[in-house]
Amino acid sequence: MDFERVTPESVGISSKSILEFLDELYRYGIEMHSFMLLCHGKVCAEGWWKPYTPASPHIMFSFSKSLTSTAIGFAEQEGLLSLDDRLVDIFPEKVPENPSENLKKATVRHLLMMGCGHESEIPNMGIDDPDWISAFLAHPFVYEPGTKFMYNTAGTNLLCAILKRKTGKHLTEFLRPRLIEPLGMSDIRCQALPDGTEMGGAGYSLTTEDMARFIQFVANQGQWEGKQLLRKEWFQAATSKQIENRGVGWGGDPDWQQGYCFQFWRCEPRGVFRGDGAFGQYGIVFTEQDAVLVITSASMRLQAVLTSVWEKLLPGMQAEPLPEDRMNCHVLAHRLRNLELTPMLGMRNPGAEESLNGAVYLPNAPTPSLTDLIGGIGKFQPDGGTLQELHLIFAGNSDVRLQCVQDNGCCELKIGMEGHHVLTQLDGVLYGAIGRWRAVDKLELELRNTRMAGGKRFVLQFQGDKLILNADSTIPEAGGLADPLTPEYSFTLKAGDVNTKTKMYWEK
């Protein structure tokens, strides 16, 4: 089934309210990557900020949890497991000696509601531990299960391990014939833990439309194209408050205080709930308005995104179709066609570029491959490889390239130097790149893997035969959440005639 595309007013949503919503996000400084707004199952507005595209999967982080919850719903519907199954019975060989009474009481239901009894998460959510299930069960169950909310991504991953134990299938394999194929979603993938368990707590990547299809299915309470794939009662429970979370962390933001469901969150406005991933990956259901909004973004200002929705977009949703608004509808359509991350003023440096054309730099110490240097928040595993040579090509106004010779092959990235991102496919992944000269000896590049929530800003500083490369995350507030790579790398010009010319230019 293809979504029908309609004007906002035809389904009772004001084009002006959508424009005001986009303006408010800009005022808050939210880096948007995409959104899709549906009402009565029809798409009335959608957009992607270049270099992000409709075809690019985007890391979902904890939005993945809502898919995991739905898988548990299917398994329960088919009698493959019960929400009252105890953890100690599911993994008897992983249970520590002399298990506590709280551990013995913990069930699948308690994992779903984030109330298993832990006071803290196991280290790094178990990502580095091949026996993370044993570590989870040995972690102190301080509280009686069901009485204390504690956000626990490892607990969601344990639901995936339970699914594998009970059904013999990993999460995506289990969901494919039940959800992914019936909904017409693409071939979605999920990151795996060392033992092969898929990271249903944070590891999915989805396109924006795949998000919309899933959230519309949730809004439909399990119905798709006239078929009830998952019983309505599951969603009535999965999207209702299951445990109190008021005052438990999250900085007091109101939309994180309304009660937690089965891997969904309740929202402050009446009748609204959401799937929610770090850095602003949202799937919002407005039950009273029969509307769905999905968002991918890269910001630490999570409440600001939702506040913009409640204050600017929600008031523009009406129960009946609205009169045609040609002017605002036209302005909105034009704006949505031309969305782009804030462009970078294309400042050029002709003499420097001529001197660097063809220059080859050698790393002075082991340096990661280009794609690992770019990284991005959500890149759980490196691609591998070591950089051996860095080539700079300035062959014309629109032909600027970064070429890398690596021990695992060669790659080349096109750089947009005229104020806009240029796209390059590397091993099936879409990258965006833009650059400018920020000083006579400093070239600034912003490079992004469009599957990730953020990218890297590189500053290349030239002096004589030396090049110093500094790298920072495009999400300033991310701090230690950014890639844990050394932020500075040094290079030396390779000997040769072309590079002698370059060295002489930078020694002036």
C-alpha positions in Angstrom: 0.0 0.0 0.0 1.3 3.4 -1.0 0.3 6.4 1.2 -2.0 8.8 -0.5 -0.6 12.4 -0.7 -3.0 15.2 0.0 -3.0 18.9 1.0 -3.0 19.6 4.7 -6.3 21.6 4.5 -8.1 18.6 2.9 -7.6 16.6 6.1 -8.2 19.4 8.5 -4.7 20.6 9.2 -3.6 24.2 8.5 -0.6 24.7 6.2 0.1 27.8 8.2 0.4 25.8 11.4 3.0 23.5 9.7 5.0 26.5 8.6 4.9 27.9 12.1 6.0 24.5 13.5 9.0 24.5 11.1 9.8 28.2 12.1 9.7 27.3 15.8 12.1 24.4 15.3 14.5 26.8 13.5 14.2 29.3 16.4 15.0 26.6 18.9 18.1 25.6 16.9 16.9 22.1 16.2 18.8 20.2 13.5 16.0 18.5 11.6 16.7 15.6 9.2 13.1 14.7 8.1 9.5 14.6 9.1 6.3 13.1 7.8 2.8 14.2 8.9 -0.2 12.0 8.3 -3.9 12.5 9.1 -6.6 9.8 8.5 -3.7 7.7 7.1 -2.9 10.2 4.4 0.4 12.1 4.1 -0.2 15.8 4.1 3.3 17.1 4.6 6.8 15.6 4.4 10.3 16.8 4.0 14.0 15.9 4.2 16.8 18.4 5.0 19.6 17.8 2.5 21.9 15.8 2.6 19.2 13.5 4.2 17.0 11.8 1.6 13.8 9.7 1.6 15.7 6.5 0.7 18.3 6.8 3.5 17.8 4.7 6.6 18.4 6.7 9.8 19.5 5.4 13.2 16.5 5.1 15.5 18.2 4.7 18.9 15.4 3.9 21.4 12.6 4.3 18.9 13.7 0.7 18.3 12.1 -0.3 21.6 8.6 0.2 20.3 9.3 -2.3 17.5 10.6 -4.8 20.2 7.5 -4.3 22.2 5.4 -5.0 19.2 7.3 -8.2 18.5 6.6 -9.3 22.1 2.9 -8.6 21.4 2.9 -10.9 18.4 4.7 -13.6 20.4 2.2 -13.4 23.2 -0.7 -13.4 20.7 0.6 -16.7 19.2 1.1 -18.3 22.6 4.9 -18.4 22.3 5.4 -16.6 25.6 3.6 -15.0 28.4 4.2 -11.6 30.0 4.2 -13.5 33.3 7.1 -15.7 32.3 9.9 -15.3 34.9 13.4 -14.4 33.9 14.9 -17.1 36.1 12.8 -19.7 34.2 13.7 -18.5 30.8 17.5 -18.4 31.4 18.1 -20.9 34.2 21.7 -21.4 33.1 22.4 -17.7 33.4 21.0 -17.2 36.9 23.5 -16.4 39.6 23.9 -18.6 42.7 21.4 -17.7 45.4 19.3 -15.4 43.4 17.5 -12.6 45.3 13.8 -12.7 45.9 13.4 -9.7 43.6 15.2 -11.4 40.7 13.0 -14.5 41.2 9.9 -12.3 40.8 11.0 -10.4 37.7 9.0 -11.2 34.5 8.7 -10.2 30.8 6.1 -7.7 31.9 8.5 -5.9 34.2 11.1 -5.6 31.4 8.4 -4.1 29.1 7.5 -1.4 31.6 11.1 -0.6 32.6 10.4 -1.8 36.1 12.5 -4.9 36.5 14.0 -3.7 39.8 17.4 -2.5 38.7 18.7 0.7 40.2 21.2 1.3 37.4 22.1 -0.3 34.0 24.7 -2.9 33.4 27.9 -1.3 31.9 27.6 0.0 28.4 24.2 -1.8 28.0 26.2 -5.1 27.5 27.5 -4.0 24.1 31.1 -5.1 25.0 30.2 -8.3 26.9 29.6 -11.7 25.2 27.9 -12.9 28.4 25.8 -9.8 29.0 22.7 -11.9 29.9 24.5 -13.3 32.9 25.7 -9.8 33.8 22.1 -8.5 33.6 20.7 -11.2 35.9 23.6 -10.8 38.3 23.1 -7.0 38.5 21.4 -6.1 41.8 17.6 -6.2 41.6 17.3 -3.6 44.3 13.5 -2.9 44.1 10.6 -5.2 43.9 9.7 -5.6 40.2 7.0 -3.4 39.0 7.4 -0.7 41.7 10.3 1.5 40.4 10.8 2.9 36.9 14.4 2.9 35.7 15.1 3.4 32.0 16.9 0.2 31.0 18.0 -0.3 27.4 19.8 -3.6 28.3 16.4 -4.7 29.6 14.9 -4.2 26.2 17.8 -6.1 24.6 16.9 -8.9 27.0 13.4 -9.0 25.6 15.1 -9.7 22.2 17.1 -12.5 23.8 13.8 -13.9 25.3 12.2 -13.8 21.9 15.1 -15.8 20.4 14.9 -18.3 23.3 11.1 -18.7 23.0 10.8 -18.6 19.2 14.2 -19.6 17.8 14.3 -16.4 15.7 16.0 -13.1 16.1 13.9 -9.9 16.3 14.0 -8.8 12.7 13.5 -12.4 11.4 10.5 -12.8 13.7 9.0 -9.5 12.7 9.5 -9.9 8.9 6.5 -12.0 8.0 4.3 -10.5 10.8 5.0 -6.8 10.5 7.8 -5.7 8.0 6.4 -7.5 4.9 2.6 -6.9 5.5 3.3 -3.1 6.1 5.5 -2.8 3.0 8.5 -1.7 5.0 11.9 -1.9 3.4 14.6 -4.5 4.3 15.3 -3.0 7.7 18.3 -4.1 9.8 19.2 -4.0 13.4 22.7 -3.9 15.1 23.6 -7.1 17.0 25.3 -7.6 20.3 28.4 -9.9 20.6 26.3 -13.0 21.2 24.2 -12.3 18.1 21.2 -10.9 19.9 19.8 -7.9 18.0 19.8 -4.6 19.9 16.1 -4.0 20.0 16.8 -1.4 22.6 18.6 1.0 20.3 19.9 -0.7 17.1 17.4 -0.2 14.3 17.8 2.0 11.3 14.6 2.9 9.3 13.7 5.3 6.5 11.2 8.0 7.4 8.4 6.3 5.6 9.1 3.0 7.4 8.8 4.8 10.6 5.5 6.3 9.4 4.2 2.9 8.3 5.0 1.4 11.7 3.5 4.2 13.8 0.4 4.3 11.6 0.0 0.6 12.3 0.3 1.4 16.0 -2.3 4.2 15.6 -4.6 1.7 13.9 -4.2 -0.5 16.9 -2.8 -3.4 14.9 -4.9 -3.1 11.8 -3.5 -2.8 8.3 -5.4 -2.8 5.0 -8.5 -4.2 6.6 -6.6 -7.0 8.4 -6.2 -7.2 12.2 -2.5 -8.4 12.3 -2.1 -7.8 16.1 -5.0 -7.7 18.4 -6.3 -4.3 19.5 -6.1 -5.2 23.2 -2.3 -5.4 22.9 -2.0 -1.8 21.8 -4.5 -0.6 24.4 -2.1 -2.0 27.0 1.1 -1.2 25.2 0.3 2.5 24.9 -1.3 3.0 28.3 0.5 4.0 31.5 2.0 0.9 33.1 4.3 2.5 35.7 4.8 5.9 37.3 7.9 7.8 36.2 7.2 11.3 37.6 10.3 12.8 39.2 12.6 10.0 38.0 15.4 11.8 36.2 15.0 13.3 32.7 15.6 16.8 34.0 11.9 17.3 34.9 10.8 17.8 31.3 7.0 17.3 31.3 6.8 14.9 28.4 9.1 12.5 30.3 6.9 12.6 33.4 3.5 11.3 32.1 4.0 7.6 32.7 5.7 4.8 30.8 3.9 2.2 28.8 5.3 -1.0 27.2 8.3 0.7 25.5 6.2 3.7 24.5 5.9 7.1 26.4 2.8 9.0 27.3 2.8 12.7 26.3 1.5 15.8 28.1 -1.4 16.6 25.7 -4.5 14.4 26.2 -4.6 11.3 24.0 -1.0 11.6 22.7 1.7 9.0 23.0 5.0 8.4 21.2 7.9 6.1 20.3 11.1 8.0 21.2 14.8 7.7 20.3 17.8 9.7 21.4 18.6 13.0 19.6 15.0 13.4 18.5 13.7 10.3 16.7 10.0 10.5 17.3 6.8 8.7 16.2 3.9 10.6 17.7 0.3 9.4 17.7 -2.5 11.9 18.2 -5.5 9.6 19.0 -8.2 12.3 19.1 -7.0 13.9 15.8 -6.4 10.6 14.0 -2.9 11.9 13.1 0.6 10.7 13.1 3.9 12.6 13.0 7.3 11.1 12.6 10.6 13.0 13.0 14.3 12.3 12.6 16.7 14.9 13.9 19.9 15.5 15.8 19.5 17.6 18.9 19.9 17.4 22.7 16.9 19.7 23.1 14.4 16.9 23.1 11.6 18.7 25.0 11.9 21.7 22.6 11.0 19.5 19.7 7.8 18.2 21.4 6.9 21.7 22.7 7.1 23.0 19.2 4.6 20.3 18.1 2.2 21.0 21.0 2.3 24.8 20.7 2.4 25.3 16.9 1.2 22.2 15.1 -1.4 20.7 17.3 -3.6 23.8 17.5 -3.8 23.7 13.6 -5.4 20.2 13.6 -9.2 20.4 13.2 -11.9 17.7 13.1 -13.2 18.7 9.6 -11.5 19.7 6.3 -10.5 23.4 6.2 -11.0 25.9 3.4 -8.3 25.9 0.8 -5.4 28.2 1.6 -3.6 28.6 -1.7 -1.0 31.0 -0.5 0.2 29.1 2.6 -0.1 25.8 0.8 2.1 27.0 -2.0 4.6 28.5 0.4 4.7 25.3 2.4 5.2 23.1 -0.8 8.0 25.4 -1.9 9.7 25.3 1.4 9.5 21.5 1.7 11.1 21.1 -1.7 14.1 23.2 -0.7 14.9 22.0 2.8 18.6 21.8 3.7 20.8 21.8 6.7 21.9 25.4 7.3 24.1 26.0 4.2 27.8 26.9 4.6 28.9 30.1 2.9 31.1 28.9 0.1 34.2 30.9 0.7 37.0 30.0 -1.7 40.8 30.4 -1.6 42.0 30.1 -5.3 45.8 30.2 -4.6 45.6 27.7 -1.8 43.4 25.4 -3.8 45.7 25.5 -6.9 48.6 24.6 -4.6 46.8 21.7 -3.0 45.4 20.1 -6.2 47.0 16.6 -6.3 48.8 17.0 -3.0 49.3 13.7 -1.1 49.6 13.6 2.7 50.9 10.7 4.8 49.6 10.2 8.3 52.3 10.5 11.0 50.6 7.9 13.2 48.0 5.1 12.7 44.8 6.9 11.6 41.3 5.3 11.1 39.7 5.0 7.7 37.7 7.9 6.3 34.3 6.5 7.2 35.4 5.8 10.8 36.8 9.4 11.0 33.5 10.7 9.9 31.8 8.2 12.3 28.5 9.7 13.6 26.5 9.2 16.7 24.8 5.8 16.3 27.8 4.1 14.7 28.1 1.3 17.2 30.9 -0.6 15.3 33.8 0.7 13.2 34.1 -0.2 9.6 37.8 -0.9 10.1 40.8 -0.1 8.0 43.7 2.3 8.4 44.3 5.5 6.3 47.6 5.4 4.3 47.4 8.4 2.1 45.1 11.5 1.9 44.8 13.1 -1.5 43.3 16.6 -2.1 41.8 17.3 -5.5 40.7 20.9 -6.6 40.1 20.4 -10.3 37.5 23.1 -10.8 34.8 25.1 -9.0 32.5 22.1 -8.7 35.1 19.3 -8.7 36.6 19.2 -5.2 37.3 15.7 -3.8 38.9 14.0 -0.8 40.6 10.8 -1.9 41.8 8.2 0.6 44.1 5.3 0.1 43.5 2.7 2.9 44.8 -0.7 3.7 41.3 -2.0 2.9 40.8 -0.2 -0.4 40.4 3.4 -1.8 37.5 5.8 -1.4 36.6 9.2 -2.6 34.3 11.9 -1.2 33.0 14.8 -3.2 33.0 18.1 -1.4 30.4 20.9 -2.1 32.3 24.2 -2.1 29.5 26.4 -3.4 27.4 26.6 -0.3 25.5 23.3 -0.5 26.0 19.6 0.3 27.2 17.2 -2.4 26.3 13.5 -2.1 28.5 10.5 -2.5 27.7 6.8 -2.1 30.4 4.7 -0.3 29.7 1.0 0.1 26.0 1.6 -0.3 25.9 4.4 2.4 25.1 7.9 1.4 27.4 10.7 2.6 27.0 14.4 2.4 29.9 16.9 2.3 30.3 20.6 2.3 33.3 22.9 2.7 34.7 26.4 2.9 37.9 28.3 3.8 37.5 29.7 7.2 41.0 31.3 7.1 43.8 31.6 4.6 45.4 28.4 6.0 42.3 26.6 7.3 39.9 24.5 5.3 36.6 23.5 7.1 34.7 20.4 6.0 31.4 19.1 7.3 31.1 15.4 6.5 28.0 13.3 7.3 27.0 9.7 7.1 23.3 10.2 6.5 22.4 7.0 8.5 23.7 8.6 11.6 22.4 11.3 13.9 25.4 13.6 13.4 28.6 13.9 11.6 32.0 15.5 11.9 33.3 19.0 11.4 37.0 18.8 10.2 39.4 21.7 10.2 42.4 21.1 8.0 45.3 23.5 8.9 48.2 23.8 6.5 51.8 24.9 7.2 54.8 24.1 5.1 54.8 20.3 4.6 52.5 19.7 7.5 48.7 19.2 7.8 46.9 19.1 11.1 43.3 17.7 11.1 41.0 18.4 14.0 37.6 16.8 14.2 34.5 17.7 16.3 31.0 16.3 16.4 28.3 18.3 14.6 26.2 18.1 17.8 28.0 20.4 20.2 26.2 19.3 23.3 26.9 15.6 22.7 30.3 15.8 24.5 31.4 12.3 25.5 28.6 10.7 23.5 30.4 11.6 20.3 32.8 9.1 18.7 35.6 8.2 21.1 38.3 8.8 18.5 41.3 11.1 19.0 40.2 14.6 17.8 43.5 15.5 16.2 45.6 13.9 13.5 48.8 15.0 11.8 50.1 14.4 8.3 53.2 15.2 6.3 53.5 15.8 2.5 54.7 12.9 0.5 57.9 13.6 -1.3 57.5 14.4 -5.0 57.3 17.3 -7.5 53.6 18.1 -7.0 54.1 18.1 -3.2 57.2 20.3 -3.4 55.0 22.9 -5.1 52.5 22.6 -2.3 55.2 22.9 0.4 56.6 26.0 -1.2 53.2 27.7 -1.3 52.5 27.1 2.4 56.0 28.2 3.4 55.4 31.7 2.1 
